[in-house]
Amino acid sequence: MAQIKPFQAVRPTEEFADRVAALPYDVYNREEATKEVQREPLSFLKIDRAETQFPADVDTYDDRVYDKAAKLLGEMEKDGVYISDNEQAYYIYRLTMNGRAQTGIVACAGVDDYLNNVIKKHENTREEKEQDRIRHVDTLSAQTGPIFLAYRSRSEINEVVSRVMETQKPLYDFTAVDGISHTVWKIADHKQVAQIQDTFASINEIYIADGHHRAASAVKVGLKRREEHPGYNGTEEFNYFLSVLFPDDQLMIMDYNRVVSSLNGLSTEAFLEETGKVFKVTKLGETAKHPVHKGQFTMYLDGQWYSLDASEEMLKETDAVKSLDVSLLQNYLLEPVLGIHDPRTDARIDFVGGIRGLEELERRAQSDMKVAFAMYPTSIAELFAVADAGLLMPPKSTWFEPKLRSGLFIHKI
């Protein structure tokens, strides 16, 4: 039983929504974030990454950075960039990329559901990455970056969403500079709110698709607030965290590709020979090609593309993690042939999101790397299977597009 509740959003006025909306804080390094805020002074990135307001010699995690973020949010509210809704509501958030739309429900998910594994995880988190967002949420007393959640599609929710989209004028409807369109509607009708809330209450599994560190940080702030308020009754806003929940049949996972800087001392001929012992290797020529089915990889080496096809024996694997394509490549090629035992720490391997295209793999293999591997995307069903088994995905298994924008919805705690 999932507690997915409506909330009173703090959100930008229609006039400023397109300027405020920002990509997640962790897709930028400090220099990139600073340039983006200089390009768009109203970007929410200046709050998510308030070190952009200081000289480079001020540490990213200095106390002044978090205090500045809280001050900036207060100023934007005072200046009328942000308004506070006066009623509990859900919101519909549709993102459209290259003509393909995915539509989710903006809501607050329960801390207890996270702790009790109703909200399932498939990645480990790192304490040092959590600490930054813990301090950010705690100092602002607000959650600013929504967690990307997924659930198995339900007609009861889809019906409400379709009805609202067909009959109501959007709150926001704009196309960002990267070409992604963002459209938002509000669901405040009591019957529609109840239908959504009751349907989620009948769902026993919800999955973190993206945002494991943001989720863990929000939960830890909630637990901290519980300690500070021992008489809490569970209804306080700190018991919930900002989320966008998408039905599984609308989600697209892109490939998350690999590039490696050396052949582990092997010549090209010796490497291809070793690879051919575990995969069927077919030369494709100079034209870049994506894998077209599970168990197929395409590889770029010395100006040539190859197809690597997994054996029938490999594809018989039933373990939810070992059967993933990223695991097959790691366990049968990257580790035994190229000597990459831990892709989390080995400096010879890097990861390239599918949004960058195969051209980026060619560029890397011709510059700072030696060989590139294009992956067939992990499916949402595979992600669910790993989470349901209580297992963890290998690093860099999924790349979700389009990215949720920060700053469109704020949840005060």
FIGUKE-60396 format. One line per 4 residues: number of its first residue (from 1); for each residue x, y, z of C-alpha. Coordinates in nm, 3 decimals. Layout:
<recs>
NUM> X:Y:Z; ...
</recs>
This chain:
<recs>
1> 0.000:0.000:0.000; 0.165:0.318:-0.121; 0.104:0.658:0.035; 0.115:0.894:-0.260
5> -0.045:1.217:-0.147; -0.134:1.554:-0.298; 0.048:1.859:-0.164; 0.053:2.237:-0.160
9> 0.311:2.324:-0.419; 0.532:2.628:-0.428; 0.574:2.688:-0.800; 0.669:2.959:-1.049
13> 0.413:3.185:-1.207; 0.331:3.104:-1.567; 0.534:3.406:-1.679; 0.858:3.272:-1.535
17> 0.820:2.893:-1.552; 1.028:2.844:-1.866; 1.312:3.055:-1.729; 1.311:2.895:-1.385
21> 1.296:2.529:-1.494; 1.643:2.373:-1.476; 1.803:2.040:-1.545; 1.897:1.839:-1.233
25> 2.182:1.978:-1.027; 2.405:1.675:-1.085; 2.422:1.692:-1.465; 2.659:1.992:-1.441
29> 3.004:2.045:-1.302; 3.066:2.373:-1.122; 3.198:2.557:-1.426; 2.906:2.444:-1.642
33> 2.654:2.536:-1.371; 2.805:2.884:-1.337; 2.784:2.943:-1.713; 2.422:2.827:-1.719
37> 2.324:3.065:-1.438; 2.502:3.349:-1.616; 2.306:3.263:-1.930; 1.973:3.254:-1.742
41> 1.980:3.444:-1.411; 1.637:3.310:-1.309; 1.740:2.947:-1.354; 1.665:2.737:-1.047
45> 2.018:2.607:-1.082; 2.133:2.912:-0.886; 1.947:2.766:-0.587; 2.027:2.400:-0.652
49> 2.393:2.494:-0.702; 2.434:2.811:-0.501; 2.813:2.791:-0.522; 2.756:2.957:-0.860
53> 2.701:3.280:-0.661; 3.053:3.272:-0.512; 3.409:3.298:-0.639; 3.575:2.970:-0.733
57> 3.782:2.968:-0.414; 3.469:2.924:-0.198; 3.417:2.553:-0.139; 3.107:2.397:-0.295
61> 3.006:2.264:0.046; 3.074:2.578:0.248; 2.794:2.666:0.494; 2.753:2.998:0.313
65> 2.650:2.813:-0.004; 2.348:2.649:0.161; 2.251:2.970:0.342; 2.268:3.154:0.010
69> 2.038:2.896:-0.151; 1.775:2.952:0.119; 1.809:3.330:0.083; 1.769:3.312:-0.295
73> 1.454:3.103:-0.268; 1.307:3.351:-0.022; 1.388:3.638:-0.255; 1.224:3.467:-0.553
77> 0.909:3.412:-0.347; 0.913:3.773:-0.228; 0.965:3.901:-0.583; 0.664:3.706:-0.711
81> 0.859:3.462:-0.925; 0.715:3.187:-0.705; 0.364:3.149:-0.568; 0.219:2.909:-0.311
85> -0.090:2.711:-0.403; -0.357:2.727:-0.134; -0.489:2.373:-0.175; -0.365:2.016:-0.175
89> -0.337:1.898:-0.534; -0.171:1.658:-0.771; -0.011:1.784:-1.091; 0.024:1.625:-1.431
93> 0.369:1.670:-1.584; 0.415:1.582:-1.952; 0.758:1.588:-2.114; 0.788:1.561:-2.492
97> 1.115:1.479:-2.669; 1.144:1.419:-3.043; 0.767:1.383:-3.070; 0.745:1.121:-2.796
101> 0.563:1.214:-2.473; 0.567:1.065:-2.125; 0.323:1.184:-1.862; 0.350:1.150:-1.486
105> 0.182:1.253:-1.163; 0.362:1.505:-0.940; 0.296:1.411:-0.578; 0.461:1.334:-0.246
109> 0.568:0.980:-0.159; 0.597:0.846:0.192; 0.920:0.817:0.389; 0.785:0.502:0.552
113> 0.716:0.344:0.212; 1.082:0.402:0.129; 1.195:0.250:0.458; 0.958:-0.048:0.424
117> 1.059:-0.119:0.064; 0.720:-0.041:-0.088; 0.934:0.206:-0.282; 1.203:-0.021:-0.422
121> 1.563:0.067:-0.502; 1.804:-0.081:-0.753; 2.120:0.120:-0.678; 2.345:0.174:-0.380
125> 2.399:0.531:-0.264; 2.718:0.695:-0.142; 2.718:0.883:0.187; 2.932:1.169:0.059
129> 2.691:1.235:-0.230; 2.394:1.227:0.006; 2.538:1.482:0.248; 2.522:1.771:0.002
133> 2.150:1.724:-0.067; 2.077:1.653:0.300; 2.221:1.992:0.389; 2.043:2.158:0.096
137> 1.698:2.020:0.185; 1.747:2.079:0.557; 1.867:2.439:0.518; 1.589:2.532:0.274
141> 1.325:2.325:0.459; 1.218:2.233:0.109; 1.261:1.959:-0.149; 1.342:2.107:-0.486
145> 1.441:1.817:-0.711; 1.169:1.555:-0.769; 1.246:1.184:-0.750; 1.169:0.991:-1.069
149> 0.942:0.700:-0.969; 0.777:0.432:-1.182; 0.483:0.201:-1.131; 0.292:-0.058:-1.330
153> 0.033:0.132:-1.531; -0.320:0.151:-1.389; -0.626:0.246:-1.594; -0.787:0.427:-1.298
157> -0.503:0.680:-1.293; -0.473:0.699:-1.671; -0.842:0.788:-1.701; -0.812:1.086:-1.466
161> -0.497:1.207:-1.637; -0.655:1.187:-1.983; -0.971:1.364:-1.868; -0.782:1.654:-1.711
165> -0.553:1.696:-2.010; -0.852:1.702:-2.246; -1.068:1.946:-2.046; -0.835:2.184:-1.863
169> -0.598:2.457:-1.972; -0.237:2.383:-1.875; -0.065:2.582:-1.601; 0.254:2.575:-1.807
173> 0.329:2.484:-2.166; 0.675:2.570:-2.295; 0.969:2.432:-2.487; 1.307:2.458:-2.319
177> 1.627:2.559:-2.497; 1.721:2.192:-2.539; 1.402:2.127:-2.737; 1.217:1.936:-2.464
181> 0.856:2.048:-2.420; 0.708:2.071:-2.070; 0.335:2.087:-2.002; 0.172:2.093:-1.658
185> -0.191:2.062:-1.543; -0.333:2.076:-1.191; -0.565:1.812:-1.041; -0.761:1.968:-0.754
189> -1.107:1.815:-0.799; -1.177:1.617:-0.481; -1.317:1.312:-0.662; -1.024:1.296:-0.902
193> -0.774:1.343:-0.618; -0.942:1.064:-0.422; -0.940:0.830:-0.723; -0.567:0.878:-0.772
197> -0.485:0.849:-0.403; -0.699:0.537:-0.357; -0.550:0.370:-0.664; -0.195:0.428:-0.545
201> -0.299:0.290:-0.206; -0.375:-0.041:-0.381; -0.028:-0.058:-0.539; 0.235:-0.251:-0.344
205> 0.542:-0.182:-0.559; 0.674:0.153:-0.673; 1.025:0.184:-0.813; 1.294:0.450:-0.807
209> 1.384:0.492:-1.172; 1.626:0.780:-1.121; 1.728:0.990:-0.821; 1.845:0.738:-0.560
213> 2.069:0.992:-0.387; 1.798:1.260:-0.382; 1.552:1.009:-0.237; 1.792:0.887:0.030
217> 1.875:1.245:0.126; 1.509:1.348:0.153; 1.435:1.044:0.370; 1.727:1.116:0.601
221> 1.612:1.476:0.648; 1.267:1.340:0.727; 1.412:1.108:0.991; 1.613:1.397:1.134
225> 1.296:1.607:1.161; 1.121:1.317:1.337; 1.397:1.315:1.598; 1.358:1.691:1.638
229> 0.979:1.654:1.674; 0.928:1.340:1.887; 0.554:1.405:1.903; 0.509:1.383:1.526
233> 0.196:1.203:1.406; 0.297:1.111:1.051; 0.098:1.378:0.870; 0.374:1.641:0.879
237> 0.521:1.731:0.542; 0.868:1.609:0.642; 0.725:1.256:0.632; 0.696:1.281:0.252
241> 0.923:1.360:-0.041; 0.863:1.526:-0.378; 0.823:1.280:-0.666; 0.699:1.240:-1.020
245> 0.543:0.898:-1.081; 0.526:0.755:-1.433; 0.341:0.446:-1.557; 0.586:0.187:-1.687
249> 0.438:0.176:-2.037; 0.535:0.539:-2.101; 0.901:0.521:-2.001; 1.200:0.496:-2.228
253> 1.541:0.385:-2.107; 1.829:0.473:-2.337; 2.153:0.286:-2.379; 2.438:0.358:-2.138
257> 2.751:0.288:-2.336; 3.111:0.204:-2.241; 3.448:0.331:-2.363; 3.781:0.179:-2.258
261> 4.124:0.337:-2.291; 4.337:0.029:-2.365; 4.323:-0.334:-2.476; 4.499:-0.458:-2.163
265> 4.828:-0.513:-2.346; 4.670:-0.701:-2.637; 4.713:-0.618:-3.003; 4.397:-0.550:-3.201
269> 4.423:-0.896:-3.361; 4.475:-1.071:-3.028; 4.188:-0.880:-2.868; 3.950:-0.973:-3.152
273> 4.061:-1.334:-3.122; 3.991:-1.339:-2.747; 3.656:-1.167:-2.799; 3.563:-1.424:-3.062
277> 3.601:-1.702:-2.807; 3.297:-1.575:-2.614; 3.096:-1.372:-2.866; 3.013:-1.415:-3.232
281> 3.211:-1.132:-3.391; 3.094:-0.986:-3.723; 3.266:-0.697:-3.900; 3.016:-0.424:-3.991
285> 3.241:-0.169:-4.159; 3.276:0.204:-4.096; 2.904:0.288:-4.058; 2.790:0.320:-3.698
289> 2.510:0.084:-3.594; 2.312:0.038:-3.276; 2.248:-0.309:-3.133; 1.899:-0.420:-3.235
293> 1.816:-0.684:-2.972; 1.909:-0.802:-2.627; 2.238:-0.988:-2.620; 2.388:-0.789:-2.908
297> 2.659:-0.526:-2.867; 2.824:-0.314:-3.132; 3.190:-0.224:-3.091; 3.403:0.050:-3.248
301> 3.774:-0.025:-3.274; 4.042:0.121:-3.501; 3.788:0.290:-3.726; 3.572:-0.020:-3.772
305> 3.238:-0.127:-3.626; 3.175:-0.485:-3.520; 2.873:-0.677:-3.396; 2.922:-0.892:-3.087
309> 2.645:-1.147:-3.030; 2.607:-1.334:-2.703; 2.593:-1.713:-2.716; 2.275:-1.907:-2.649
313> 2.433:-2.024:-2.323; 2.477:-1.665:-2.203; 2.117:-1.582:-2.289; 1.989:-1.873:-2.077
317> 2.098:-1.687:-1.761; 1.797:-1.638:-1.533; 1.948:-1.428:-1.253; 1.792:-1.080:-1.270
321> 2.131:-0.905:-1.253; 2.360:-1.152:-1.431; 2.122:-1.165:-1.730; 2.145:-0.789:-1.794
325> 2.340:-0.693:-2.105; 2.565:-0.469:-1.898; 2.649:-0.774:-1.684; 2.713:-0.998:-1.985
329> 2.960:-0.748:-2.128; 3.129:-0.699:-1.792; 3.148:-1.066:-1.696; 3.248:-1.211:-2.033
333> 3.463:-0.937:-2.186; 3.549:-0.631:-1.980; 3.676:-0.828:-1.681; 3.832:-1.146:-1.825
337> 3.975:-0.993:-2.144; 4.032:-0.625:-2.063; 4.106:-0.673:-1.692; 3.843:-0.427:-1.566
341> 3.747:-0.588:-1.236; 3.559:-0.297:-1.080; 3.404:-0.052:-1.327; 3.322:0.181:-1.036
345> 3.687:0.253:-0.969; 3.890:0.153:-1.277; 4.016:0.470:-1.446; 4.041:0.295:-1.784
349> 3.664:0.281:-1.833; 3.417:0.563:-1.884; 3.044:0.572:-1.953; 2.858:0.763:-2.224
353> 2.483:0.824:-2.208; 2.290:0.722:-2.515; 2.163:1.077:-2.560; 2.514:1.159:-2.688
357> 2.477:0.925:-2.987; 2.719:0.684:-3.153; 2.919:0.976:-3.290; 3.039:1.043:-2.937
361> 3.159:0.684:-2.907; 3.357:0.723:-3.229; 3.501:1.052:-3.111; 3.612:0.908:-2.777
365> 3.763:0.597:-2.936; 3.960:0.820:-3.172; 4.083:1.056:-2.900; 4.129:0.961:-2.534
369> 3.998:0.603:-2.556; 4.075:0.292:-2.761; 3.755:0.091:-2.792; 3.383:0.170:-2.753
373> 3.086:-0.055:-2.684; 2.729:0.041:-2.774; 2.470:-0.130:-2.554; 2.114:-0.248:-2.612
377> 1.909:-0.054:-2.355; 1.806:-0.212:-2.027; 1.427:-0.250:-2.020; 1.195:-0.118:-1.751
381> 1.085:-0.480:-1.692; 1.447:-0.575:-1.620; 1.476:-0.284:-1.377; 1.159:-0.397:-1.197
385> 1.286:-0.755:-1.183; 1.614:-0.651:-1.022; 1.436:-0.434:-0.763; 1.174:-0.704:-0.691
389> 1.454:-0.953:-0.625; 1.609:-0.713:-0.377; 1.921:-0.690:-0.592; 2.125:-0.400:-0.725
393> 2.194:-0.292:-1.079; 2.555:-0.272:-1.197; 2.677:0.088:-1.224; 2.560:0.291:-1.522
397> 2.291:0.045:-1.633; 2.015:0.290:-1.722; 1.997:0.634:-1.883; 1.656:0.798:-1.867
401> 1.549:1.074:-2.102; 1.405:1.329:-2.091; 1.525:1.460:-1.756; 1.280:1.605:-1.505
405> 1.323:1.977:-1.448; 1.393:2.117:-1.105; 1.223:2.433:-0.982; 0.880:2.373:-1.134
409> 0.753:2.219:-0.809; 0.882:2.280:-0.458; 0.763:2.088:-0.152; 0.805:2.279:0.173
413> 0.869:2.056:0.475
</recs>
